[in-house]
Amino acid sequence: MNLNSTMDDEELRNPTRFLGIDPGLNRTGYALLEHSLKGPVLCEGGIIRSTQESNLANRVHEIASGIREVIEEYRPDVMVIEQVFTTPKFPKSSIIMAHARGAIIYVAHEATVPVVHYTPTQIKKLITGSGRASKEQMQHAIKTELGLNTVLEPNDVADAFAAALCHYHTIRIACI
């Protein structure tokens, strides 16, 4: 876990609103999780899209503006975001994701929302017990955790919730 923060230690140990982010240039998923006495509660989730026909600067701006609106509306205590990963087969994907991720982190910093970073493997392992879990396994684990009748869709929202849930459980375990 990598934490960049302006919050004091008590606030970091006891956040009540977690904003999970699944960064992407085409679609960025977000999910707001709240801590309750009964456990984690999904309050809101959605997708921020950029216009594929636009240039890179406009697309990054669209993602940043969307995240800014989400932060202003929901006032999270912490943002949890997936780290950039790369595969030798698709190196361009990590570069594209890094553009969106940088804009998202900038907006969080601007709003004084601390940012916590987890790798996809860390998130998968904590949520399912396997760092190599499939999207379907992740969706099923989240469905079970929340007691939902159906899986969260699209994947971007499920992945954003998984990031928030990962930090929720990491803090809960650390406080035991």
Beta strands, then each sheet from edge to edge (+ up, - down):
strand 1: 2-4
strand 2: 17-22
strand 3: 27-36
strand 4: 39-49
strand 5: 78-82
strand 6: 115-118
sheet 1: 1+ 6- 5- 2- 3+ 4-
end
